Amino acid sequence: MQNKKTFFQDWGLLDYQQSWDRQEEVFSTTVETKTRNRAHGSDDPTNNYLIFVEHPHVYTIGKSGKSENLLLDEKGLESVGATHYKINRGGDITYHGPGQIVGYPILDLDNFFTDIHLYLRTLEEAVILTLASYNVKAGRFPGYTGVWLDADNAKARKICAMGVRCSRWVTMHGFAFNVNTDLSYFKNIVPCGIEDKDVTSLERETGLKADIEEVKNRLKENIAGLFKMQLIN
């Protein structure tokens, strides 16, 4: 039985470790509930969650990431007020910080569609539609995940990074959308392990600081529409 009802939560500005712990708790509960239901021959639906959060300055390295893509040692990290974590999502290294919308969809894809590539493309499309509402034309870069501007030429730059984990078709981790992000922090890493591409933000592209709550609302509605979710606050 499918359940497209999705609980929306905005965790505000939250320490990365606290956020990761909360995610793991929701994710584990969902996977355990699903496993138990299957073992008892039940098709009771599992819950879905869409979580938005901002983090203090932090670098995270995915399972396939290389530590050398972090260009700072511990002293250097301390000097810029940042921390770093090796985590259990796909992808390489990225940065999270204030002014960035980090999205953690914890979805049972059996409630939507069991296709991880379609899942990623759908999240990308939600960001692309959100950017279009600010007259910023974005798209995809063949061979890479995330959302890009001018992907077809030498000015290619990424505005949204993605890295997910999926077990029993339940997802966690997600995307990082640069809105009013301090882009100087990306100079301390090789973003996503890609050495020759730039990173950008909505603020940089429009020349105006965005109302991040408005961006969140537009993005939330685009995700809900594309996944045909019924959002519950």
C-alpha beads as a LAMMPS data file, in Angstrom:
LAMMPS data file: protein, C-alpha beads

233 atoms
232 bonds

1 atom types
1 bond types

-500.0 500.0 xlo xhi
-500.0 500.0 ylo yhi
-500.0 500.0 zlo zhi

Masses

1 110.0

Atoms # bond

1 1 1 0.000 0.000 0.000
2 1 1 1.477 3.314 -1.059
3 1 1 1.543 6.301 1.274
4 1 1 2.405 9.641 -0.331
5 1 1 1.734 11.605 2.854
6 1 1 5.029 13.262 3.759
7 1 1 5.853 15.021 7.003
8 1 1 7.698 18.306 6.381
9 1 1 10.105 19.564 9.049
10 1 1 12.418 22.582 9.076
11 1 1 15.151 22.024 11.647
12 1 1 16.555 25.555 11.293
13 1 1 20.285 26.022 11.922
14 1 1 21.505 22.771 13.458
15 1 1 24.902 21.223 14.197
16 1 1 25.813 18.611 11.596
17 1 1 26.335 15.737 14.041
18 1 1 23.001 16.410 15.746
19 1 1 21.302 16.503 12.374
20 1 1 22.971 13.288 11.233
21 1 1 21.922 11.551 14.462
22 1 1 18.316 12.683 13.978
23 1 1 18.356 11.523 10.365
24 1 1 19.729 8.121 11.322
25 1 1 17.013 7.720 13.942
26 1 1 14.196 8.474 11.483
27 1 1 15.838 6.398 8.741
28 1 1 16.447 3.388 10.995
29 1 1 12.908 3.487 12.372
30 1 1 11.498 3.544 8.851
31 1 1 13.669 0.649 7.646
32 1 1 12.893 -1.410 10.777
33 1 1 9.156 -0.781 10.446
34 1 1 9.244 -1.795 6.799
35 1 1 11.267 -4.943 7.557
36 1 1 8.941 -5.934 10.396
37 1 1 5.844 -5.359 8.272
38 1 1 7.222 -7.507 5.463
39 1 1 8.171 -10.283 7.897
40 1 1 4.575 -10.389 9.141
41 1 1 3.055 -10.253 5.667
42 1 1 1.702 -6.742 6.255
43 1 1 1.525 -4.083 3.569
44 1 1 0.948 -1.255 6.075
45 1 1 2.564 1.863 4.590
46 1 1 5.666 3.483 6.071
47 1 1 6.026 7.194 6.755
48 1 1 7.882 9.690 4.565
49 1 1 9.739 12.810 5.676
50 1 1 11.078 15.905 3.905
51 1 1 13.527 17.757 6.126
52 1 1 15.157 21.142 5.471
53 1 1 18.073 22.366 7.580
54 1 1 21.011 24.768 7.561
55 1 1 24.332 23.799 9.114
56 1 1 27.178 25.762 10.691
57 1 1 30.313 25.616 8.507
58 1 1 31.114 21.959 7.867
59 1 1 32.736 19.742 5.235
60 1 1 31.407 16.237 4.638
61 1 1 33.149 13.470 2.721
62 1 1 31.096 10.658 1.196
63 1 1 31.975 6.971 0.976
64 1 1 33.801 7.380 -2.327
65 1 1 35.475 10.635 -1.285
66 1 1 39.190 11.267 -0.996
67 1 1 40.536 12.941 2.117
68 1 1 43.062 14.886 0.027
69 1 1 40.143 16.822 -1.490
70 1 1 39.918 18.629 1.851
71 1 1 42.691 21.205 1.522
72 1 1 42.836 22.201 5.202
73 1 1 44.400 20.457 8.181
74 1 1 42.845 20.598 11.657
75 1 1 44.455 23.967 12.391
76 1 1 43.202 25.332 9.093
77 1 1 39.688 24.103 9.813
78 1 1 39.798 25.792 13.198
79 1 1 40.909 29.059 11.594
80 1 1 37.806 29.192 9.376
81 1 1 35.453 27.930 12.087
82 1 1 34.628 24.673 10.285
83 1 1 34.423 20.992 11.157
84 1 1 34.507 17.900 8.945
85 1 1 32.932 14.442 8.885
86 1 1 33.381 11.225 6.929
87 1 1 29.801 10.074 6.316
88 1 1 27.799 7.222 4.792
89 1 1 26.330 8.844 1.688
90 1 1 27.485 8.517 -1.892
91 1 1 29.663 11.146 -3.529
92 1 1 32.864 12.952 -2.607
93 1 1 33.391 16.092 -0.524
94 1 1 31.095 19.079 -0.191
95 1 1 30.528 22.083 2.047
96 1 1 27.481 23.010 4.122
97 1 1 26.952 26.361 5.769
98 1 1 24.525 29.164 6.579
99 1 1 22.533 30.453 3.615
100 1 1 22.383 26.999 2.042
101 1 1 19.237 24.868 1.958
102 1 1 20.170 21.305 2.838
103 1 1 17.393 18.853 2.057
104 1 1 17.113 15.429 3.670
105 1 1 14.230 13.470 2.118
106 1 1 13.737 10.291 4.128
107 1 1 11.340 8.567 1.764
108 1 1 10.255 4.989 1.297
109 1 1 10.528 4.877 -2.478
110 1 1 8.068 1.967 -2.515
111 1 1 5.546 4.740 -1.848
112 1 1 6.634 6.591 -5.000
113 1 1 8.832 4.697 -7.493
114 1 1 11.709 2.270 -7.007
115 1 1 14.286 3.922 -9.245
116 1 1 17.202 5.696 -7.563
117 1 1 18.259 7.447 -10.772
118 1 1 14.751 8.805 -11.287
119 1 1 14.770 9.849 -7.628
120 1 1 17.919 11.938 -8.139
121 1 1 16.671 13.411 -11.412
122 1 1 13.378 14.369 -9.726
123 1 1 15.177 16.188 -6.916
124 1 1 17.314 17.956 -9.516
125 1 1 14.188 18.970 -11.431
126 1 1 12.682 20.516 -8.290
127 1 1 15.764 22.729 -7.886
128 1 1 15.771 23.578 -11.613
129 1 1 12.118 24.678 -11.412
130 1 1 12.831 26.729 -8.283
131 1 1 15.712 28.514 -10.001
132 1 1 13.550 29.171 -13.066
133 1 1 11.100 31.044 -10.827
134 1 1 13.982 33.492 -10.171
135 1 1 14.803 33.698 -13.900
136 1 1 17.936 31.586 -13.470
137 1 1 18.268 28.946 -16.189
138 1 1 19.769 25.732 -14.838
139 1 1 20.093 22.136 -15.973
140 1 1 22.193 19.006 -15.701
141 1 1 25.796 18.147 -16.560
142 1 1 26.016 14.743 -18.310
143 1 1 27.903 12.268 -16.143
144 1 1 27.497 14.261 -12.941
145 1 1 24.739 14.586 -10.363
146 1 1 23.428 17.901 -9.098
147 1 1 22.196 21.088 -10.739
148 1 1 24.412 23.190 -12.990
149 1 1 24.462 26.463 -14.883
150 1 1 26.050 26.737 -18.343
151 1 1 26.800 23.021 -18.247
152 1 1 27.432 23.000 -22.002
153 1 1 30.411 25.365 -21.952
154 1 1 33.578 26.396 -20.106
155 1 1 31.595 28.509 -17.607
156 1 1 29.929 25.426 -16.090
157 1 1 29.249 25.914 -12.382
158 1 1 27.346 23.890 -9.817
159 1 1 24.611 25.414 -7.673
160 1 1 23.265 22.270 -5.997
161 1 1 25.204 19.162 -4.932
162 1 1 23.660 15.754 -4.195
163 1 1 24.652 12.625 -2.327
164 1 1 22.284 9.993 -0.995
165 1 1 22.109 6.714 0.836
166 1 1 19.394 4.129 0.143
167 1 1 18.582 0.885 1.956
168 1 1 15.471 -1.247 1.293
169 1 1 14.362 1.651 -0.919
170 1 1 14.426 4.070 2.024
171 1 1 16.513 7.180 1.358
172 1 1 18.532 9.553 3.528
173 1 1 20.998 12.429 3.054
174 1 1 20.060 14.419 -0.046
175 1 1 21.004 17.788 -1.547
176 1 1 22.684 21.104 -0.754
177 1 1 21.311 24.133 -2.637
178 1 1 23.432 27.291 -2.499
179 1 1 21.153 30.279 -1.932
180 1 1 23.019 32.992 0.029
181 1 1 26.022 30.766 0.707
182 1 1 29.508 32.135 1.462
183 1 1 31.224 30.615 -1.565
184 1 1 34.727 31.322 -0.241
185 1 1 34.442 28.133 1.836
186 1 1 34.470 26.056 -1.335
187 1 1 38.045 27.239 -1.978
188 1 1 39.156 24.975 0.869
189 1 1 38.094 21.791 -0.941
190 1 1 37.963 20.198 -4.370
191 1 1 34.135 20.293 -4.524
192 1 1 32.693 16.856 -5.284
193 1 1 36.206 15.874 -6.392
194 1 1 35.823 17.998 -9.560
195 1 1 38.899 20.174 -9.988
196 1 1 38.039 22.293 -13.035
197 1 1 34.468 23.503 -12.356
198 1 1 33.187 26.482 -10.395
199 1 1 30.523 26.683 -7.699
200 1 1 27.829 29.347 -7.559
201 1 1 24.761 30.471 -5.601
202 1 1 21.389 32.069 -6.277
203 1 1 22.682 35.289 -4.721
204 1 1 25.699 35.338 -7.011
205 1 1 23.624 34.652 -10.111
206 1 1 20.970 37.302 -9.423
207 1 1 23.121 39.852 -7.620
208 1 1 20.553 39.959 -4.815
209 1 1 20.357 38.300 -1.421
210 1 1 17.365 35.967 -1.624
211 1 1 14.617 35.581 0.945
212 1 1 15.610 32.072 1.988
213 1 1 12.203 31.306 3.504
214 1 1 10.584 32.139 0.178
215 1 1 13.079 29.903 -1.646
216 1 1 12.340 27.083 0.801
217 1 1 8.612 27.399 0.187
218 1 1 9.016 27.336 -3.596
219 1 1 11.398 24.381 -3.428
220 1 1 9.162 22.480 -1.015
221 1 1 6.150 22.931 -3.295
222 1 1 8.131 21.842 -6.362
223 1 1 9.335 18.677 -4.609
224 1 1 5.797 17.909 -3.447
225 1 1 4.373 18.461 -6.928
226 1 1 6.934 16.310 -8.733
227 1 1 6.662 13.430 -6.243
228 1 1 2.870 13.916 -5.949
229 1 1 3.295 14.155 -2.191
230 1 1 0.724 15.318 0.279
231 1 1 2.847 17.476 2.586
232 1 1 1.968 17.595 6.278
233 1 1 3.621 20.309 8.389

Bonds

1 1 1 2
2 1 2 3
3 1 3 4
4 1 4 5
5 1 5 6
6 1 6 7
7 1 7 8
8 1 8 9
9 1 9 10
10 1 10 11
11 1 11 12
12 1 12 13
13 1 13 14
14 1 14 15
15 1 15 16
16 1 16 17
17 1 17 18
18 1 18 19
19 1 19 20
20 1 20 21
21 1 21 22
22 1 22 23
23 1 23 24
24 1 24 25
25 1 25 26
26 1 26 27
27 1 27 28
28 1 28 29
29 1 29 30
30 1 30 31
31 1 31 32
32 1 32 33
33 1 33 34
34 1 34 35
35 1 35 36
36 1 36 37
37 1 37 38
38 1 38 39
39 1 39 40
40 1 40 41
41 1 41 42
42 1 42 43
43 1 43 44
44 1 44 45
45 1 45 46
46 1 46 47
47 1 47 48
48 1 48 49
49 1 49 50
50 1 50 51
51 1 51 52
52 1 52 53
53 1 53 54
54 1 54 55
55 1 55 56
56 1 56 57
57 1 57 58
58 1 58 59
59 1 59 60
60 1 60 61
61 1 61 62
62 1 62 63
63 1 63 64
64 1 64 65
65 1 65 66
66 1 66 67
67 1 67 68
68 1 68 69
69 1 69 70
70 1 70 71
71 1 71 72
72 1 72 73
73 1 73 74
74 1 74 75
75 1 75 76
76 1 76 77
77 1 77 78
78 1 78 79
79 1 79 80
80 1 80 81
81 1 81 82
82 1 82 83
83 1 83 84
84 1 84 85
85 1 85 86
86 1 86 87
87 1 87 88
88 1 88 89
89 1 89 90
90 1 90 91
91 1 91 92
92 1 92 93
93 1 93 94
94 1 94 95
95 1 95 96
96 1 96 97
97 1 97 98
98 1 98 99
99 1 99 100
100 1 100 101
101 1 101 102
102 1 102 103
103 1 103 104
104 1 104 105
105 1 105 106
106 1 106 107
107 1 107 108
108 1 108 109
109 1 109 110
110 1 110 111
111 1 111 112
112 1 112 113
113 1 113 114
114 1 114 115
115 1 115 116
116 1 116 117
117 1 117 118
118 1 118 119
119 1 119 120
120 1 120 121
121 1 121 122
122 1 122 123
123 1 123 124
124 1 124 125
125 1 125 126
126 1 126 127
127 1 127 128
128 1 128 129
129 1 129 130
130 1 130 131
131 1 131 132
132 1 132 133
133 1 133 134
134 1 134 135
135 1 135 136
136 1 136 137
137 1 137 138
138 1 138 139
139 1 139 140
140 1 140 141
141 1 141 142
142 1 142 143
143 1 143 144
144 1 144 145
145 1 145 146
146 1 146 147
147 1 147 148
148 1 148 149
149 1 149 150
150 1 150 151
151 1 151 152
152 1 152 153
153 1 153 154
154 1 154 155
155 1 155 156
156 1 156 157
157 1 157 158
158 1 158 159
159 1 159 160
160 1 160 161
161 1 161 162
162 1 162 163
163 1 163 164
164 1 164 165
165 1 165 166
166 1 166 167
167 1 167 168
168 1 168 169
169 1 169 170
170 1 170 171
171 1 171 172
172 1 172 173
173 1 173 174
174 1 174 175
175 1 175 176
176 1 176 177
177 1 177 178
178 1 178 179
179 1 179 180
180 1 180 181
181 1 181 182
182 1 182 183
183 1 183 184
184 1 184 185
185 1 185 186
186 1 186 187
187 1 187 188
188 1 188 189
189 1 189 190
190 1 190 191
191 1 191 192
192 1 192 193
193 1 193 194
194 1 194 195
195 1 195 196
196 1 196 197
197 1 197 198
198 1 198 199
199 1 199 200
200 1 200 201
201 1 201 202
202 1 202 203
203 1 203 204
204 1 204 205
205 1 205 206
206 1 206 207
207 1 207 208
208 1 208 209
209 1 209 210
210 1 210 211
211 1 211 212
212 1 212 213
213 1 213 214
214 1 214 215
215 1 215 216
216 1 216 217
217 1 217 218
218 1 218 219
219 1 219 220
220 1 220 221
221 1 221 222
222 1 222 223
223 1 223 224
224 1 224 225
225 1 225 226
226 1 226 227
227 1 227 228
228 1 228 229
229 1 229 230
230 1 230 231
231 1 231 232
232 1 232 233
